[in-house]
Amino acid sequence: MLAAQGGVCAICGRVPKMRCVDHDHDTGRVRAITCGPCNSGMGYFGDSAERLRAAADYLDQHRSV
């Protein structure tokens, strides 16, 4: 699976130091290989795309120029 992703995290595109098999917690379906920080980040946001988008919007609004 990691080779099919080009050897990088499916989210950030970096070579993972720690590989995590990301999965949907409701269905158990494996989604992809992610690095530890990306996998933890999704977990902290409860696997909620809405909450992750809100965090990204927040960062965009408070960006240093």
PDB file of N, CA, C, O and CB in Angstrom:
ATOM      1  N   MET A   1       0.833  -1.188   0.000  1.00  0.00           N
ATOM      2  CA  MET A   1       0.000   0.000   0.000  1.00  0.00           C
ATOM      3  C   MET A   1       0.881   1.257   0.000  1.00  0.00           C
ATOM      4  O   MET A   1       0.606   2.206  -0.735  1.00  0.00           O
ATOM      5  CB  MET A   1      -0.950  -0.005   1.220  1.00  0.00           C
ATOM      6  N   LEU A   2       1.929   1.264   0.815  1.00  0.00           N
ATOM      7  CA  LEU A   2       2.817   2.428   0.857  1.00  0.00           C
ATOM      8  C   LEU A   2       3.498   2.625  -0.492  1.00  0.00           C
ATOM      9  O   LEU A   2       3.640   3.758  -0.952  1.00  0.00           O
ATOM     10  CB  LEU A   2       3.873   2.269   1.971  1.00  0.00           C
ATOM     11  N   ALA A   3       3.919   1.542  -1.128  1.00  0.00           N
ATOM     12  CA  ALA A   3       4.545   1.643  -2.444  1.00  0.00           C
ATOM     13  C   ALA A   3       3.564   2.226  -3.464  1.00  0.00           C
ATOM     14  O   ALA A   3       3.954   3.030  -4.310  1.00  0.00           O
ATOM     15  CB  ALA A   3       5.044   0.261  -2.911  1.00  0.00           C
ATOM     16  N   ALA A   4       2.300   1.826  -3.386  1.00  0.00           N
ATOM     17  CA  ALA A   4       1.287   2.348  -4.301  1.00  0.00           C
ATOM     18  C   ALA A   4       1.061   3.845  -4.090  1.00  0.00           C
ATOM     19  O   ALA A   4       0.598   4.537  -4.996  1.00  0.00           O
ATOM     20  CB  ALA A   4      -0.028   1.592  -4.119  1.00  0.00           C
ATOM     21  N   GLN A   5       1.385   4.338  -2.908  1.00  0.00           N
ATOM     22  CA  GLN A   5       1.270   5.765  -2.593  1.00  0.00           C
ATOM     23  C   GLN A   5       2.568   6.504  -2.906  1.00  0.00           C
ATOM     24  O   GLN A   5       2.695   7.684  -2.576  1.00  0.00           O
ATOM     25  CB  GLN A   5       0.900   5.958  -1.115  1.00  0.00           C
ATOM     26  N   GLY A   6       3.507   5.853  -3.520  1.00  0.00           N
ATOM     27  CA  GLY A   6       4.780   6.483  -3.844  1.00  0.00           C
ATOM     28  C   GLY A   6       5.724   6.579  -2.664  1.00  0.00           C
ATOM     29  O   GLY A   6       6.685   7.347  -2.698  1.00  0.00           O
ATOM     30  N   GLY A   7       5.458   5.796  -1.601  1.00  0.00           N
ATOM     31  CA  GLY A   7       6.318   5.773  -0.428  1.00  0.00           C
ATOM     32  C   GLY A   7       6.121   6.939   0.526  1.00  0.00           C
ATOM     33  O   GLY A   7       6.938   7.168   1.418  1.00  0.00           O
ATOM     34  N   VAL A   8       5.021   7.683   0.332  1.00  0.00           N
ATOM     35  CA  VAL A   8       4.791   8.869   1.167  1.00  0.00           C
ATOM     36  C   VAL A   8       3.430   8.814   1.866  1.00  0.00           C
ATOM     37  O   VAL A   8       2.547   8.047   1.483  1.00  0.00           O
ATOM     38  CB  VAL A   8       4.886  10.140   0.317  1.00  0.00           C
ATOM     39  N   CYS A   9       3.289   9.636   2.884  1.00  0.00           N
ATOM     40  CA  CYS A   9       2.026   9.770   3.615  1.00  0.00           C
ATOM     41  C   CYS A   9       0.934  10.226   2.650  1.00  0.00           C
ATOM     42  O   CYS A   9       1.157  11.115   1.829  1.00  0.00           O
ATOM     43  CB  CYS A   9       2.170  10.774   4.803  1.00  0.00           C
ATOM     44  N   ALA A  10      -0.241   9.619   2.752  1.00  0.00           N
ATOM     45  CA  ALA A  10      -1.370   9.953   1.878  1.00  0.00           C
ATOM     46  C   ALA A  10      -1.897  11.361   2.119  1.00  0.00           C
ATOM     47  O   ALA A  10      -2.656  11.879   1.301  1.00  0.00           O
ATOM     48  CB  ALA A  10      -2.490   8.954   2.076  1.00  0.00           C
ATOM     49  N   ILE A  11      -1.507  11.992   3.231  1.00  0.00           N
ATOM     50  CA  ILE A  11      -2.015  13.330   3.542  1.00  0.00           C
ATOM     51  C   ILE A  11      -0.975  14.410   3.268  1.00  0.00           C
ATOM     52  O   ILE A  11      -1.223  15.326   2.483  1.00  0.00           O
ATOM     53  CB  ILE A  11      -2.457  13.399   4.998  1.00  0.00           C
ATOM     54  N   CYS A  12       0.173  14.311   3.902  1.00  0.00           N
ATOM     55  CA  CYS A  12       1.161  15.397   3.807  1.00  0.00           C
ATOM     56  C   CYS A  12       2.194  15.193   2.715  1.00  0.00           C
ATOM     57  O   CYS A  12       2.898  16.135   2.351  1.00  0.00           O
ATOM     58  CB  CYS A  12       1.867  15.551   5.113  1.00  0.00           C
ATOM     59  N   GLY A  13       2.298  13.977   2.183  1.00  0.00           N
ATOM     60  CA  GLY A  13       3.219  13.716   1.093  1.00  0.00           C
ATOM     61  C   GLY A  13       4.670  13.551   1.509  1.00  0.00           C
ATOM     62  O   GLY A  13       5.558  13.530   0.658  1.00  0.00           O
ATOM     63  N   ARG A  14       4.924  13.433   2.815  1.00  0.00           N
ATOM     64  CA  ARG A  14       6.293  13.215   3.290  1.00  0.00           C
ATOM     65  C   ARG A  14       6.538  11.725   3.502  1.00  0.00           C
ATOM     66  O   ARG A  14       5.608  10.943   3.700  1.00  0.00           O
ATOM     67  CB  ARG A  14       6.551  13.999   4.604  1.00  0.00           C
ATOM     68  N   VAL A  15       7.814  11.354   3.457  1.00  0.00           N
ATOM     69  CA  VAL A  15       8.174   9.969   3.773  1.00  0.00           C
ATOM     70  C   VAL A  15       7.943   9.778   5.268  1.00  0.00           C
ATOM     71  O   VAL A  15       8.554  10.475   6.078  1.00  0.00           O
ATOM     72  CB  VAL A  15       9.674   9.641   3.370  1.00  0.00           C
ATOM     73  N   PRO A  16       7.075   8.847   5.645  1.00  0.00           N
ATOM     74  CA  PRO A  16       6.751   8.693   7.067  1.00  0.00           C
ATOM     75  C   PRO A  16       7.875   8.048   7.880  1.00  0.00           C
ATOM     76  O   PRO A  16       8.421   7.014   7.497  1.00  0.00           O
ATOM     77  CB  PRO A  16       5.500   7.870   7.212  1.00  0.00           C
ATOM     78  N   LYS A  17       8.207   8.678   9.008  1.00  0.00           N
ATOM     79  CA  LYS A  17       9.149   8.062   9.954  1.00  0.00           C
ATOM     80  C   LYS A  17       8.423   6.948  10.691  1.00  0.00           C
ATOM     81  O   LYS A  17       8.986   5.886  10.956  1.00  0.00           O
ATOM     82  CB  LYS A  17       9.728   9.118  10.965  1.00  0.00           C
ATOM     83  N   MET A  18       7.164   7.210  11.016  1.00  0.00           N
ATOM     84  CA  MET A  18       6.313   6.212  11.662  1.00  0.00           C
ATOM     85  C   MET A  18       5.105   5.999  10.752  1.00  0.00           C
ATOM     86  O   MET A  18       4.351   6.935  10.486  1.00  0.00           O
ATOM     87  CB  MET A  18       5.873   6.667  13.117  1.00  0.00           C
ATOM     88  N   ARG A  19       4.925   4.781  10.281  1.00  0.00           N
ATOM     89  CA  ARG A  19       3.804   4.477   9.379  1.00  0.00           C
ATOM     90  C   ARG A  19       2.587   4.049  10.176  1.00  0.00           C
ATOM     91  O   ARG A  19       2.684   3.249  11.107  1.00  0.00           O
ATOM     92  CB  ARG A  19       4.191   3.376   8.371  1.00  0.00           C
ATOM     93  N   CYS A  20       1.448   4.588   9.800  1.00  0.00           N
ATOM     94  CA  CYS A  20       0.187   4.210  10.439  1.00  0.00           C
ATOM     95  C   CYS A  20      -0.777   3.724   9.362  1.00  0.00           C
ATOM     96  O   CYS A  20      -0.913   4.343   8.307  1.00  0.00           O
ATOM     97  CB  CYS A  20      -0.427   5.410  11.240  1.00  0.00           C
ATOM     98  N   VAL A  21      -1.434   2.620   9.641  1.00  0.00           N
ATOM     99  CA  VAL A  21      -2.480   2.141   8.739  1.00  0.00           C
ATOM    100  C   VAL A  21      -3.753   2.849   9.165  1.00  0.00           C
ATOM    101  O   VAL A  21      -4.380   2.485  10.160  1.00  0.00           O
ATOM    102  CB  VAL A  21      -2.638   0.558   8.783  1.00  0.00           C
ATOM    103  N   ASP A  22      -4.127   3.865   8.398  1.00  0.00           N
ATOM    104  CA  ASP A  22      -5.316   4.646   8.739  1.00  0.00           C
ATOM    105  C   ASP A  22      -6.566   3.860   8.365  1.00  0.00           C
ATOM    106  O   ASP A  22      -6.618   3.200   7.327  1.00  0.00           O
ATOM    107  CB  ASP A  22      -5.301   6.022   8.021  1.00  0.00           C
ATOM    108  N   HIS A  23      -7.565   3.944   9.228  1.00  0.00           N
ATOM    109  CA  HIS A  23      -8.814   3.225   8.962  1.00  0.00           C
ATOM    110  C   HIS A  23      -9.994   4.032   9.476  1.00  0.00           C
ATOM    111  O   HIS A  23      -9.854   4.890  10.348  1.00  0.00           O
ATOM    112  CB  HIS A  23      -8.796   1.824   9.614  1.00  0.00           C
ATOM    113  N   ASP A  24     -11.148   3.738   8.921  1.00  0.00           N
ATOM    114  CA  ASP A  24     -12.399   4.343   9.348  1.00  0.00           C
ATOM    115  C   ASP A  24     -12.811   3.662  10.644  1.00  0.00           C
ATOM    116  O   ASP A  24     -12.975   2.443  10.677  1.00  0.00           O
ATOM    117  CB  ASP A  24     -13.513   4.213   8.248  1.00  0.00           C
ATOM    118  N   HIS A  25     -12.978   4.430  11.701  1.00  0.00           N
ATOM    119  CA  HIS A  25     -13.302   3.837  13.002  1.00  0.00           C
ATOM    120  C   HIS A  25     -14.716   3.272  13.064  1.00  0.00           C
ATOM    121  O   HIS A  25     -15.004   2.406  13.889  1.00  0.00           O
ATOM    122  CB  HIS A  25     -13.129   4.866  14.090  1.00  0.00           C
ATOM    123  N   ASP A  26     -15.596   3.760  12.194  1.00  0.00           N
ATOM    124  CA  ASP A  26     -16.966   3.238  12.180  1.00  0.00           C
ATOM    125  C   ASP A  26     -17.064   1.903  11.449  1.00  0.00           C
ATOM    126  O   ASP A  26     -17.756   0.991  11.903  1.00  0.00           O
ATOM    127  CB  ASP A  26     -17.902   4.246  11.532  1.00  0.00           C
ATOM    128  N   THR A  27     -16.367   1.789  10.311  1.00  0.00           N
ATOM    129  CA  THR A  27     -16.498   0.580   9.491  1.00  0.00           C
ATOM    130  C   THR A  27     -15.310  -0.366   9.612  1.00  0.00           C
ATOM    131  O   THR A  27     -15.421  -1.550   9.297  1.00  0.00           O
ATOM    132  CB  THR A  27     -16.678   0.963   8.052  1.00  0.00           C
ATOM    133  N   GLY A  28     -14.161   0.162  10.072  1.00  0.00           N
ATOM    134  CA  GLY A  28     -12.944  -0.637  10.139  1.00  0.00           C
ATOM    135  C   GLY A  28     -12.212  -0.717   8.806  1.00  0.00           C
ATOM    136  O   GLY A  28     -11.149  -1.332   8.723  1.00  0.00           O
ATOM    137  N   ARG A  29     -12.766  -0.104   7.760  1.00  0.00           N
ATOM    138  CA  ARG A  29     -12.161  -0.137   6.429  1.00  0.00           C
ATOM    139  C   ARG A  29     -10.847   0.637   6.414  1.00  0.00           C
ATOM    140  O   ARG A  29     -10.781   1.781   6.863  1.00  0.00           O
ATOM    141  CB  ARG A  29     -13.128   0.439   5.384  1.00  0.00           C
ATOM    142  N   VAL A  30      -9.796  -0.006   5.888  1.00  0.00           N
ATOM    143  CA  VAL A  30      -8.494   0.640   5.766  1.00  0.00           C
ATOM    144  C   VAL A  30      -8.579   1.675   4.651  1.00  0.00           C
ATOM    145  O   VAL A  30      -9.105   1.406   3.571  1.00  0.00           O
ATOM    146  CB  VAL A  30      -7.363  -0.405   5.482  1.00  0.00           C
ATOM    147  N   ARG A  31      -8.040   2.890   4.939  1.00  0.00           N
ATOM    148  CA  ARG A  31      -8.071   3.966   3.943  1.00  0.00           C
ATOM    149  C   ARG A  31      -6.731   4.122   3.242  1.00  0.00           C
ATOM    150  O   ARG A  31      -6.680   4.144   2.013  1.00  0.00           O
ATOM    151  CB  ARG A  31      -8.465   5.282   4.599  1.00  0.00           C
ATOM    152  N   ALA A  32      -5.649   4.232   3.997  1.00  0.00           N
ATOM    153  CA  ALA A  32      -4.329   4.484   3.407  1.00  0.00           C
ATOM    154  C   ALA A  32      -3.275   4.414   4.503  1.00  0.00           C
ATOM    155  O   ALA A  32      -3.584   4.190   5.673  1.00  0.00           O
ATOM    156  CB  ALA A  32      -4.287   5.871   2.688  1.00  0.00           C
ATOM    157  N   ILE A  33      -2.014   4.611   4.097  1.00  0.00           N
ATOM    158  CA  ILE A  33      -0.920   4.719   5.051  1.00  0.00           C
ATOM    159  C   ILE A  33      -0.662   6.202   5.282  1.00  0.00           C
ATOM    160  O   ILE A  33      -0.525   6.972   4.331  1.00  0.00           O
ATOM    161  CB  ILE A  33       0.372   3.981   4.540  1.00  0.00           C
ATOM    162  N   THR A  34      -0.598   6.592   6.532  1.00  0.00           N
ATOM    163  CA  THR A  34      -0.293   7.976   6.886  1.00  0.00           C
ATOM    164  C   THR A  34       0.898   7.999   7.833  1.00  0.00           C
ATOM    165  O   THR A  34       1.272   6.975   8.405  1.00  0.00           O
ATOM    166  CB  THR A  34      -1.523   8.670   7.532  1.00  0.00           C
ATOM    167  N   CYS A  35       1.486   9.172   7.990  1.00  0.00           N
ATOM    168  CA  CYS A  35       2.543   9.328   8.984  1.00  0.00           C
ATOM    169  C   CYS A  35       1.886   9.491  10.358  1.00  0.00           C
ATOM    170  O   CYS A  35       0.691   9.772  10.451  1.00  0.00           O
ATOM    171  CB  CYS A  35       3.467  10.554   8.645  1.00  0.00           C
ATOM    172  N   GLY A  36       2.660   9.316  11.401  1.00  0.00           N
ATOM    173  CA  GLY A  36       2.137   9.427  12.762  1.00  0.00           C
ATOM    174  C   GLY A  36       1.462  10.754  13.052  1.00  0.00           C
ATOM    175  O   GLY A  36       0.345  10.764  13.569  1.00  0.00           O
ATOM    176  N   PRO A  37       2.111  11.894  12.734  1.00  0.00           N
ATOM    177  CA  PRO A  37       1.478  13.182  13.029  1.00  0.00           C
ATOM    178  C   PRO A  37       0.147  13.383  12.300  1.00  0.00           C
ATOM    179  O   PRO A  37      -0.806  13.881  12.899  1.00  0.00           O
ATOM    180  CB  PRO A  37       2.420  14.305  12.667  1.00  0.00           C
ATOM    181  N   CYS A  38       0.061  13.011  11.036  1.00  0.00           N
ATOM    182  CA  CYS A  38      -1.197  13.166  10.306  1.00  0.00           C
ATOM    183  C   CYS A  38      -2.274  12.253  10.889  1.00  0.00           C
ATOM    184  O   CYS A  38      -3.426  12.660  11.039  1.00  0.00           O
ATOM    185  CB  CYS A  38      -0.995  12.861   8.810  1.00  0.00           C
ATOM    186  N   ASN A  39      -1.894  11.026  11.215  1.00  0.00           N
ATOM    187  CA  ASN A  39      -2.852  10.090  11.788  1.00  0.00           C
ATOM    188  C   ASN A  39      -3.356  10.586  13.138  1.00  0.00           C
ATOM    189  O   ASN A  39      -4.552  10.516  13.423  1.00  0.00           O
ATOM    190  CB  ASN A  39      -2.223   8.705  11.934  1.00  0.00           C
ATOM    191  N   SER A  40      -2.449  11.084  13.964  1.00  0.00           N
ATOM    192  CA  SER A  40      -2.848  11.614  15.276  1.00  0.00           C
ATOM    193  C   SER A  40      -3.739  12.837  15.115  1.00  0.00           C
ATOM    194  O   SER A  40      -4.730  12.992  15.828  1.00  0.00           O
ATOM    195  CB  SER A  40      -1.607  11.973  16.117  1.00  0.00           C
ATOM    196  N   GLY A  41      -3.379  13.708  14.169  1.00  0.00           N
ATOM    197  CA  GLY A  41      -4.180  14.912  13.942  1.00  0.00           C
ATOM    198  C   GLY A  41      -5.616  14.579  13.596  1.00  0.00           C
ATOM    199  O   GLY A  41      -6.549  15.190  14.118  1.00  0.00           O
ATOM    200  N   MET A  42      -5.793  13.598  12.707  1.00  0.00           N
ATOM    201  CA  MET A  42      -7.158  13.194  12.362  1.00  0.00           C
ATOM    202  C   MET A  42      -7.888  12.668  13.588  1.00  0.00           C
ATOM    203  O   MET A  42      -9.071  12.947  13.784  1.00  0.00           O
ATOM    204  CB  MET A  42      -7.144  12.127  11.256  1.00  0.00           C
ATOM    205  N   GLY A  43      -7.183  11.911  14.405  1.00  0.00           N
ATOM    206  CA  GLY A  43      -7.794  11.375  15.618  1.00  0.00           C
ATOM    207  C   GLY A  43      -8.200  12.468  16.586  1.00  0.00           C
ATOM    208  O   GLY A  43      -9.280  12.413  17.175  1.00  0.00           O
ATOM    209  N   TYR A  44      -7.335  13.466  16.753  1.00  0.00           N
ATOM    210  CA  TYR A  44      -7.655  14.586  17.654  1.00  0.00           C
ATOM    211  C   TYR A  44      -8.877  15.359  17.179  1.00  0.00           C
ATOM    212  O   TYR A  44      -9.614  15.927  17.985  1.00  0.00           O
ATOM    213  CB  TYR A  44      -6.461  15.533  17.769  1.00  0.00           C
ATOM    214  N   PHE A  45      -9.089  15.378  15.866  1.00  0.00           N
ATOM    215  CA  PHE A  45     -10.252  16.064  15.313  1.00  0.00           C
ATOM    216  C   PHE A  45     -11.430  15.116  15.115  1.00  0.00           C
ATOM    217  O   PHE A  45     -12.396  15.454  14.431  1.00  0.00           O
ATOM    218  CB  PHE A  45      -9.892  16.722  13.993  1.00  0.00           C
ATOM    219  N   GLY A  46     -11.348  13.934  15.711  1.00  0.00           N
ATOM    220  CA  GLY A  46     -12.460  12.984  15.685  1.00  0.00           C
ATOM    221  C   GLY A  46     -12.807  12.491  14.293  1.00  0.00           C
ATOM    222  O   GLY A  46     -13.960  12.153  14.028  1.00  0.00           O
ATOM    223  N   ASP A  47     -11.813  12.444  13.385  1.00  0.00           N
ATOM    224  CA  ASP A  47     -12.047  12.025  11.998  1.00  0.00           C
ATOM    225  C   ASP A  47     -13.143  12.849  11.327  1.00  0.00           C
ATOM    226  O   ASP A  47     -13.830  12.366  10.428  1.00  0.00           O
ATOM    227  CB  ASP A  47     -12.416  10.547  11.952  1.00  0.00           C
ATOM    228  N   SER A  48     -13.300  14.091  11.770  1.00  0.00           N
ATOM    229  CA  SER A  48     -14.336  14.962  11.224  1.00  0.00           C
ATOM    230  C   SER A  48     -13.748  15.892  10.165  1.00  0.00           C
ATOM    231  O   SER A  48     -12.945  16.772  10.475  1.00  0.00           O
ATOM    232  CB  SER A  48     -15.002  15.780  12.346  1.00  0.00           C
ATOM    233  N   ALA A  49     -14.155  15.689   8.919  1.00  0.00           N
ATOM    234  CA  ALA A  49     -13.700  16.560   7.839  1.00  0.00           C
ATOM    235  C   ALA A  49     -14.147  17.996   8.092  1.00  0.00           C
ATOM    236  O   ALA A  49     -13.422  18.940   7.776  1.00  0.00           O
ATOM    237  CB  ALA A  49     -14.232  16.065   6.481  1.00  0.00           C
ATOM    238  N   GLU A  50     -15.337  18.162   8.660  1.00  0.00           N
ATOM    239  CA  GLU A  50     -15.851  19.503   8.958  1.00  0.00           C
ATOM    240  C   GLU A  50     -14.948  20.221   9.961  1.00  0.00           C
ATOM    241  O   GLU A  50     -14.628  21.396   9.779  1.00  0.00           O
ATOM    242  CB  GLU A  50     -17.288  19.420   9.505  1.00  0.00           C
ATOM    243  N   ARG A  51     -14.541  19.523  11.011  1.00  0.00           N
ATOM    244  CA  ARG A  51     -13.675  20.141  12.021  1.00  0.00           C
ATOM    245  C   ARG A  51     -12.279  20.423  11.461  1.00  0.00           C
ATOM    246  O   ARG A  51     -11.670  21.441  11.791  1.00  0.00           O
ATOM    247  CB  ARG A  51     -13.569  19.235  13.258  1.00  0.00           C
ATOM    248  N   LEU A  52     -11.776  19.525  10.619  1.00  0.00           N
ATOM    249  CA  LEU A  52     -10.474  19.755   9.997  1.00  0.00           C
ATOM    250  C   LEU A  52     -10.514  20.952   9.048  1.00  0.00           C
ATOM    251  O   LEU A  52      -9.571  21.742   9.007  1.00  0.00           O
ATOM    252  CB  LEU A  52     -10.019  18.504   9.244  1.00  0.00           C
ATOM    253  N   ARG A  53     -11.608  21.091   8.280  1.00  0.00           N
ATOM    254  CA  ARG A  53     -11.752  22.255   7.393  1.00  0.00           C
ATOM    255  C   ARG A  53     -11.847  23.537   8.211  1.00  0.00           C
ATOM    256  O   ARG A  53     -11.272  24.558   7.835  1.00  0.00           O
ATOM    257  CB  ARG A  53     -13.001  22.106   6.489  1.00  0.00           C
ATOM    258  N   ALA A  54     -12.569  23.491   9.327  1.00  0.00           N
ATOM    259  CA  ALA A  54     -12.686  24.673  10.186  1.00  0.00           C
ATOM    260  C   ALA A  54     -11.316  25.063  10.746  1.00  0.00           C
ATOM    261  O   ALA A  54     -11.004  26.249  10.849  1.00  0.00           O
ATOM    262  CB  ALA A  54     -13.683  24.409  11.342  1.00  0.00           C
ATOM    263  N   ALA A  55     -10.503  24.076  11.105  1.00  0.00           N
ATOM    264  CA  ALA A  55      -9.152  24.362  11.598  1.00  0.00           C
ATOM    265  C   ALA A  55      -8.304  24.975  10.494  1.00  0.00           C
ATOM    266  O   ALA A  55      -7.562  25.925  10.744  1.00  0.00           O
ATOM    267  CB  ALA A  55      -8.484  23.080  12.134  1.00  0.00           C
ATOM    268  N   ALA A  56      -8.402  24.448   9.275  1.00  0.00           N
ATOM    269  CA  ALA A  56      -7.649  25.007   8.154  1.00  0.00           C
ATOM    270  C   ALA A  56      -8.093  26.439   7.867  1.00  0.00           C
ATOM    271  O   ALA A  56      -7.255  27.303   7.611  1.00  0.00           O
ATOM    272  CB  ALA A  56      -7.823  24.136   6.899  1.00  0.00           C
ATOM    273  N   ASP A  57      -9.398  26.700   7.907  1.00  0.00           N
ATOM    274  CA  ASP A  57      -9.912  28.060   7.709  1.00  0.00           C
ATOM    275  C   ASP A  57      -9.378  28.995   8.789  1.00  0.00           C
ATOM    276  O   ASP A  57      -8.981  30.124   8.498  1.00  0.00           O
ATOM    277  CB  ASP A  57     -11.456  28.065   7.715  1.00  0.00           C
ATOM    278  N   TYR A  58      -9.370  28.530  10.018  1.00  0.00           N
ATOM    279  CA  TYR A  58      -8.842  29.307  11.140  1.00  0.00           C
ATOM    280  C   TYR A  58      -7.381  29.680  10.896  1.00  0.00           C
ATOM    281  O   TYR A  58      -6.990  30.833  11.081  1.00  0.00           O
ATOM    282  CB  TYR A  58      -8.978  28.518  12.457  1.00  0.00           C
ATOM    283  N   LEU A  59      -6.586  28.711  10.484  1.00  0.00           N
ATOM    284  CA  LEU A  59      -5.163  28.979  10.215  1.00  0.00           C
ATOM    285  C   LEU A  59      -5.005  29.975   9.073  1.00  0.00           C
ATOM    286  O   LEU A  59      -4.150  30.858   9.136  1.00  0.00           O
ATOM    287  CB  LEU A  59      -4.419  27.670   9.878  1.00  0.00           C
ATOM    288  N   ASP A  60      -5.821  29.843   8.032  1.00  0.00           N
ATOM    289  CA  ASP A  60      -5.762  30.790   6.911  1.00  0.00           C
ATOM    290  C   ASP A  60      -6.112  32.203   7.370  1.00  0.00           C
ATOM    291  O   ASP A  60      -5.483  33.167   6.934  1.00  0.00           O
ATOM    292  CB  ASP A  60      -6.716  30.352   5.785  1.00  0.00           C
ATOM    293  N   GLN A  61      -7.097  32.332   8.236  1.00  0.00           N
ATOM    294  CA  GLN A  61      -7.530  33.645   8.715  1.00  0.00           C
ATOM    295  C   GLN A  61      -6.503  34.304   9.627  1.00  0.00           C
ATOM    296  O   GLN A  61      -6.454  35.530   9.730  1.00  0.00           O
ATOM    297  CB  GLN A  61      -8.845  33.516   9.446  1.00  0.00           C
ATOM    298  N   HIS A  62      -5.694  33.500  10.280  1.00  0.00           N
ATOM    299  CA  HIS A  62      -4.725  34.026  11.252  1.00  0.00           C
ATOM    300  C   HIS A  62      -3.282  33.853  10.790  1.00  0.00           C
ATOM    301  O   HIS A  62      -2.364  33.744  11.603  1.00  0.00           O
ATOM    302  CB  HIS A  62      -4.910  33.340  12.593  1.00  0.00           C
ATOM    303  N   ARG A  63      -3.100  33.830   9.488  1.00  0.00           N
ATOM    304  CA  ARG A  63      -1.777  33.654   8.902  1.00  0.00           C
ATOM    305  C   ARG A  63      -0.964  34.931   9.048  1.00  0.00           C
ATOM    306  O   ARG A  63      -1.474  36.030   8.830  1.00  0.00           O
ATOM    307  CB  ARG A  63      -1.886  33.253   7.422  1.00  0.00           C
ATOM    308  N   SER A  64       0.297  34.782   9.415  1.00  0.00           N
ATOM    309  CA  SER A  64       1.212  35.916   9.441  1.00  0.00           C
ATOM    310  C   SER A  64       1.585  36.243   8.003  1.00  0.00           C
ATOM    311  O   SER A  64       1.828  35.349   7.192  1.00  0.00           O
ATOM    312  CB  SER A  64       2.486  35.611  10.305  1.00  0.00           C
ATOM    313  N   VAL A  65       1.625  37.513   7.704  1.00  0.00           N
ATOM    314  CA  VAL A  65       1.947  37.923   6.337  1.00  0.00           C
ATOM    315  C   VAL A  65       3.378  38.359   6.216  1.00  0.00           C
ATOM    316  O   VAL A  65       3.819  38.738   5.130  1.00  0.00           O
ATOM    317  CB  VAL A  65       1.037  39.038   5.886  1.00  0.00           C
TER     318      VAL A  65
END
